[in-house]
Amino acid sequence: MSLKHYLQFTDLTAAEYAYLFERAALIKKKFKAYEKHQPLVDRTLAMIFEKASTRTRVSFEAGMYQLGGSVVHLTTGDSQLGRAEPIEDSARVISRMVDLVMIRTYEQTKIERFAEYSRVPVINGLTNEYHPCQILADIFTFIEHRGSIKGKTVAWVGDGNNMANTWLQAAELLGFTVHVSTPGGYEVNQAVAGVQSDCYKVFQDPMQACTGADLVTTDVWTSMGYEAENEARKKAFADWCVDADMMRAAKSDALFMHCLPAHRGEEVEAEVIDGPQSVVWDEAENRLHVQKALMEYLLLGTPQ
């Protein structure tokens, strides 16, 4: 199997995603039934964290162990990409010692440079520009609850950040529409998302963005690395808190998602995230299952 990386959502095809969602469902079914599924015995995953994360660490680490493999965990104290030595050299060395690398960092260029010189698959655990593993889990969660996402409408309310960029990439690839509503100055950068405008629509009013949506989703107002802007963002985003009125504007069976951690009373009201339309806990768990399917696919391909 030729070397394949997962650096942004567009790195896989619609057919590959169809396989991954089917495979994730099987892996999850086995997990719930306490059936062993260990195709990655004697394989090692290196996790490099320049941005900390509870969900990313637990889902990848537990997932790799459940697949029969082992994990090496590196933080900025152990390995600062491009500081102690060039990223290219780190990639050459680390990839000779492990079978798979997951990196959670700041600039997308860092992970791209690492992947260029890596002998093993590299997975984007999050960068400032993209968060493909989270959207992989979100779409799988939607499929579990509502079936195919093709032709559906997703409302993105909040910051035009890495999550928003990745939702737009997914929409263009998998055939659904995203309604985007952000405050002025926090719009999605279409050049970063790299998509055509026919897969999304922009709304100044978040209520209009939510109207008729099958899924309403959001993220924190201040992502990691932008803490200095926190107070300014709180003022700018005051009208972009997902509340019960926005959910009523969406379809009656619309789902609510949030990649977590969440700040109740800021980007989402407690009655929404803790309400009956919220699937955030399934969404969080599904990071485990889709990433297991992804790691298996990147290392072994499809079963023969």
C-alpha positions in Angstrom: 0.0 0.0 0.0 1.4 3.4 -1.0 2.0 5.9 1.8 -1.0 8.1 2.6 -1.3 10.9 5.1 -4.4 12.5 6.6 -3.6 16.2 7.0 -6.9 17.7 5.9 -10.3 16.4 5.0 -9.6 16.5 1.3 -6.9 13.9 1.6 -9.4 11.1 1.2 -12.1 10.5 -1.4 -15.9 10.2 -0.9 -15.5 6.4 -1.5 -12.8 6.2 1.1 -15.0 8.0 3.6 -17.9 5.6 2.9 -15.5 2.8 3.7 -14.3 4.5 6.9 -17.8 5.1 8.2 -18.8 1.5 7.5 -15.6 0.3 9.2 -16.0 2.6 12.2 -19.5 1.2 12.7 -18.2 -2.4 12.8 -15.3 -1.4 15.1 -17.7 0.4 17.5 -20.1 -2.6 17.5 -17.2 -4.9 18.5 -16.1 -2.4 21.2 -19.6 -2.4 22.7 -19.7 -6.2 22.6 -16.3 -6.5 24.3 -14.9 -8.3 21.2 -11.2 -7.9 20.6 -10.2 -6.2 17.4 -6.4 -6.0 17.2 -5.1 -5.7 13.7 -2.3 -3.4 14.7 -0.3 -5.8 17.0 3.3 -4.7 17.2 2.6 -1.3 15.6 3.5 1.9 17.4 1.8 5.3 17.2 3.8 8.4 18.1 1.7 11.3 19.4 3.2 14.8 19.3 1.4 17.5 21.2 2.2 21.1 20.8 -1.4 21.9 21.7 -2.8 19.9 24.7 -6.1 18.1 24.4 -8.0 15.7 26.6 -10.2 14.1 23.9 -7.4 13.8 21.3 -5.0 12.2 23.6 -7.5 9.7 25.2 -9.1 8.8 21.9 -5.9 8.1 20.0 -4.0 6.5 22.9 -6.9 4.2 24.0 -7.7 3.5 20.4 -4.2 2.4 19.5 -4.0 0.1 22.6 -7.4 -1.4 21.7 -6.1 -2.1 18.2 -3.3 -4.1 19.8 -0.6 -1.5 19.3 1.5 0.7 21.5 1.9 4.5 22.0 4.7 7.0 22.5 3.5 10.3 23.9 5.6 13.4 23.2 4.8 16.9 24.5 6.5 20.2 23.8 8.8 19.5 26.7 10.0 16.3 24.9 9.9 17.5 21.3 9.4 21.1 20.0 9.0 20.8 16.3 11.5 23.0 14.5 13.2 24.4 17.6 15.6 21.7 18.9 16.2 20.5 15.3 14.6 21.1 11.9 11.1 19.6 11.5 12.5 17.6 8.5 15.1 16.0 10.7 12.6 15.1 13.4 10.4 13.5 10.8 13.3 11.5 9.4 14.2 10.1 12.8 10.8 9.6 14.4 9.3 7.9 11.4 12.1 5.3 11.4 11.1 4.2 14.9 7.3 4.1 14.7 4.6 3.1 12.3 2.2 6.0 12.6 2.5 9.7 13.8 -0.3 11.9 15.1 0.5 15.6 15.5 -1.5 18.3 17.2 0.1 21.7 16.6 -0.3 25.3 15.5 0.6 26.0 11.8 -0.6 23.6 9.1 2.8 24.1 7.4 4.5 22.3 10.4 2.6 19.1 9.9 2.9 19.3 6.1 6.7 19.7 6.4 6.8 16.7 8.8 4.7 14.6 6.5 6.9 15.4 3.5 9.9 13.7 5.2 8.1 11.0 7.1 8.4 7.4 6.1 5.0 6.5 7.8 1.5 8.0 7.7 1.0 11.3 9.5 -2.4 12.3 11.0 -3.6 15.8 11.7 -4.9 15.8 15.3 -5.6 19.6 14.9 -3.9 22.6 13.5 -5.0 26.3 13.3 -6.3 25.7 9.9 -8.0 22.2 10.0 -9.5 19.6 12.3 -10.3 16.6 10.1 -10.6 13.9 12.8 -13.3 15.9 14.6 -15.4 16.4 11.5 -14.9 12.7 10.7 -16.4 11.9 14.1 -19.2 14.5 13.7 -20.3 13.1 10.3 -20.2 9.6 11.6 -22.4 10.7 14.5 -24.9 12.3 12.2 -25.0 9.1 10.1 -25.7 7.1 13.2 -28.6 9.2 14.2 -30.1 10.4 10.9 -28.6 8.4 8.1 -26.7 9.9 5.1 -25.6 13.5 5.4 -25.8 13.9 1.6 -28.2 16.7 0.7 -28.6 17.9 4.3 -28.0 21.3 5.7 -25.5 22.0 8.5 -25.6 25.4 10.3 -22.2 26.6 11.6 -22.6 29.4 14.2 -19.6 31.1 15.6 -15.9 31.5 14.6 -14.7 30.9 11.1 -12.0 28.7 12.4 -10.4 25.3 11.7 -13.7 23.5 12.4 -15.6 25.7 10.0 -12.9 25.3 7.3 -13.1 21.5 7.6 -16.9 21.5 7.5 -16.8 23.3 4.2 -14.3 20.8 2.8 -16.5 18.0 3.9 -19.6 19.6 2.4 -18.0 19.9 -1.0 -16.7 16.4 -1.0 -19.7 14.6 0.5 -22.5 16.7 -1.1 -24.2 18.7 1.6 -24.6 22.4 2.4 -23.2 24.5 5.2 -24.9 27.7 6.4 -22.2 29.8 7.9 -22.8 32.7 10.3 -19.9 34.5 12.0 -19.4 38.0 13.4 -17.8 40.5 11.1 -14.0 40.1 11.1 -14.2 36.4 12.0 -15.4 35.1 8.6 -14.2 31.8 7.0 -11.2 32.3 4.8 -12.3 30.7 1.6 -8.7 30.4 0.4 -7.8 28.3 3.4 -10.9 26.1 3.2 -10.2 25.8 -0.6 -13.8 25.2 -1.6 -16.3 26.6 -4.1 -19.1 28.9 -2.9 -21.9 26.6 -4.0 -21.4 24.2 -1.0 -22.0 26.9 1.5 -24.1 30.0 2.2 -23.2 33.0 4.4 -25.7 34.6 6.7 -25.1 37.7 8.9 -28.0 36.6 11.2 -27.3 33.3 13.0 -31.0 32.7 13.3 -31.4 32.7 9.5 -28.4 30.3 9.2 -30.2 27.8 11.5 -33.5 28.0 9.7 -34.3 24.6 8.3 -31.0 23.1 9.3 -30.6 19.4 9.9 -27.7 20.0 12.3 -26.6 23.0 14.3 -23.0 23.1 15.5 -20.6 25.5 17.0 -17.2 25.8 18.8 -15.7 27.9 21.6 -15.3 31.6 20.7 -11.6 31.7 21.6 -9.6 28.8 20.2 -6.3 27.7 21.7 -3.6 30.2 20.7 -5.9 33.2 20.6 -6.4 33.7 24.3 -5.2 37.3 24.1 -8.3 38.1 22.0 -10.7 36.6 24.6 -12.4 39.8 25.8 -12.8 41.3 22.3 -14.2 38.0 21.1 -16.7 37.8 23.9 -18.1 41.2 22.8 -18.0 40.4 19.1 -19.7 37.0 19.5 -22.4 38.0 22.0 -25.2 37.4 19.4 -23.8 34.0 18.3 -24.7 31.9 21.3 -26.7 28.9 20.2 -29.9 29.0 22.1 -33.4 27.4 22.2 -34.7 29.9 19.6 -32.0 28.9 17.1 -32.8 25.2 17.6 -36.5 25.9 17.1 -35.7 27.6 13.8 -33.9 24.5 12.7 -35.8 21.3 11.7 -37.8 19.7 14.5 -35.5 16.7 14.5 -32.3 18.7 14.1 -29.2 17.6 16.1 -26.9 19.8 18.0 -23.1 19.2 18.1 -20.1 20.8 19.8 -16.5 19.5 19.6 -15.9 20.4 23.3 -14.8 21.7 25.7 -17.9 23.9 25.9 -18.6 27.1 27.8 -22.3 27.1 28.8 -23.7 30.6 28.6 -21.1 31.7 25.9 -21.2 29.8 22.6 -24.1 27.6 23.7 -26.9 27.8 26.3 -27.0 24.9 28.8 -30.5 24.0 27.8 -29.3 23.2 24.3 -26.1 21.3 25.0 -27.8 19.4 27.8 -31.1 19.1 26.0 -32.7 16.3 24.0 -31.3 17.4 20.6 -27.7 17.3 21.7 -25.5 14.4 20.7 -22.3 15.8 22.0 -21.4 12.8 24.2 -21.9 10.4 21.3 -19.9 12.8 19.1 -17.0 12.8 21.7 -17.0 9.0 22.0 -17.0 8.6 18.2 -13.6 10.2 18.0 -12.3 6.9 19.4 -14.1 4.7 16.8 -13.5 6.7 13.6 -9.8 7.2 14.5 -9.4 3.5 15.0 -10.9 3.0 11.6 -8.6 5.7 10.2 -5.4 4.3 11.7 -6.2 0.8 10.6 -6.9 2.1 7.0 -3.7 4.1 6.8 -1.6 1.2 7.9 -3.4 -1.8 6.4 -5.7 -0.5 3.7 -9.0 -2.3 3.1 -9.4 -6.0 4.1 -8.6 -8.3 1.2 
